[in-house]
Amino acid sequence: MIFGFGNSAQHREVNAHELANMLAANQAMVVDVREPDEFAGGHIPGSINMPLSAFQPSRLPAPEGRQLVLTCLGGKRSGMALDKCAAAQASVDTHLAGGFGAWAKAGLPVER
């Protein structure tokens, strides 16, 4: 286990199909921590853009009974954002395994 690279034990992962099912059941809210230009190039439908470069756990949206799931391109930056959440004692602990790349590779819908 390498600390500092988004691999700490408190990170939960969901795969693309699990996240798609959670979204379909209105059980998840996705926060994409990629930069705005990456987000504009394609993202999970309904996701909210909060770039890691300015990421503050205190500014995360209220999930309204849903689970917040962070994502980036491949999983590294969302792991770094989860580290920030843990340090701030935010209750966010889940990210998309493989990030947006895994979502797109699974053939799931992409919003532009």
C-alpha positions as CSV (number, residue, x, y, z in Angstrom):
1,M,0.0,0.0,0.0
2,I,1.4,3.3,-1.1
3,F,0.1,6.3,0.9
4,G,-0.3,9.6,-0.9
5,F,-1.5,8.1,-4.1
6,G,-5.1,7.6,-3.3
7,N,-4.8,4.1,-2.0
8,S,-5.5,4.6,1.7
9,A,-7.7,2.0,3.4
10,Q,-10.7,4.3,3.9
11,H,-11.4,4.7,0.2
12,R,-14.3,2.7,-1.0
13,E,-14.6,2.0,-4.8
14,V,-17.6,1.3,-7.0
15,N,-17.2,0.1,-10.5
16,A,-18.9,1.8,-13.5
17,H,-21.9,-0.5,-13.7
18,E,-22.5,-0.3,-9.9
19,L,-22.4,3.5,-10.2
20,A,-24.8,3.5,-13.2
21,N,-27.2,1.4,-11.2
22,M,-26.9,3.7,-8.2
23,L,-27.6,6.7,-10.5
24,A,-30.6,5.0,-12.1
25,A,-32.0,4.4,-8.6
26,N,-31.3,8.0,-7.6
27,Q,-28.9,6.7,-4.9
28,A,-25.8,8.6,-5.9
29,M,-24.5,12.1,-6.8
30,V,-21.3,12.3,-8.8
31,V,-18.7,15.0,-8.2
32,D,-16.1,15.1,-11.0
33,V,-12.7,16.5,-9.8
34,R,-11.2,17.0,-13.3
35,E,-10.4,20.4,-14.6
36,P,-13.2,22.3,-16.5
37,D,-11.8,21.7,-19.9
38,E,-11.6,17.9,-19.3
39,F,-15.2,17.9,-17.9
40,A,-16.4,19.8,-20.9
41,G,-14.9,17.1,-23.2
42,G,-17.3,14.5,-21.7
43,H,-18.6,13.5,-18.2
44,I,-21.0,11.3,-16.5
45,P,-24.6,12.7,-17.0
46,G,-25.7,14.8,-14.1
47,S,-22.3,15.0,-12.5
48,I,-21.1,18.2,-10.8
49,N,-17.6,19.7,-11.7
50,M,-15.4,20.6,-8.7
51,P,-11.8,20.7,-9.9
52,L,-9.2,19.2,-7.6
53,S,-7.1,22.4,-8.1
54,A,-9.7,24.3,-6.0
55,F,-11.3,21.3,-4.2
56,Q,-12.7,22.1,-0.7
57,P,-14.7,19.3,1.1
58,S,-16.7,22.1,2.8
59,R,-18.1,23.1,-0.6
60,L,-19.4,19.7,-1.6
61,P,-23.1,19.8,-2.4
62,A,-25.6,18.3,0.0
63,P,-26.3,14.8,-1.4
64,E,-30.0,14.9,-0.3
65,G,-30.1,11.3,0.9
66,R,-27.8,10.0,-1.9
67,Q,-24.2,8.9,-1.7
68,L,-21.5,11.2,-3.0
69,V,-19.2,9.5,-5.4
70,L,-16.1,11.3,-6.6
71,T,-14.5,10.6,-10.0
72,C,-11.7,11.9,-12.2
73,L,-10.1,10.4,-15.4
74,G,-8.5,7.3,-13.9
75,G,-8.9,7.3,-10.1
76,K,-5.8,9.1,-8.8
77,R,-7.2,12.6,-8.4
78,S,-10.5,11.4,-6.9
79,G,-8.4,9.5,-4.4
80,M,-6.5,12.7,-3.6
81,A,-9.8,14.5,-3.1
82,L,-11.0,11.7,-0.8
83,D,-7.8,12.2,1.2
84,K,-8.8,15.9,1.6
85,C,-12.3,14.8,2.6
86,A,-10.9,12.4,5.3
87,A,-8.6,15.2,6.6
88,A,-11.6,17.5,6.9
89,Q,-13.7,14.7,8.5
90,A,-16.2,14.9,5.6
91,S,-18.3,11.7,5.3
92,V,-17.3,11.2,1.7
93,D,-15.3,8.0,1.2
94,T,-16.2,6.6,-2.2
95,H,-14.9,7.0,-5.7
96,L,-15.3,5.4,-9.2
97,A,-12.8,2.7,-9.8
98,G,-10.9,3.6,-13.0
99,G,-12.6,7.0,-13.1
100,F,-14.3,8.4,-16.2
101,G,-12.1,6.3,-18.4
102,A,-13.7,3.1,-17.0
103,W,-17.2,4.6,-17.4
104,A,-16.6,5.5,-21.0
105,K,-14.9,2.1,-21.7
106,A,-18.0,0.4,-20.3
107,G,-20.1,2.1,-22.9
108,L,-22.2,4.0,-20.5
109,P,-23.8,7.4,-21.4
110,V,-21.5,10.4,-21.7
111,E,-22.7,14.0,-21.5
112,R,-20.9,16.9,-23.3
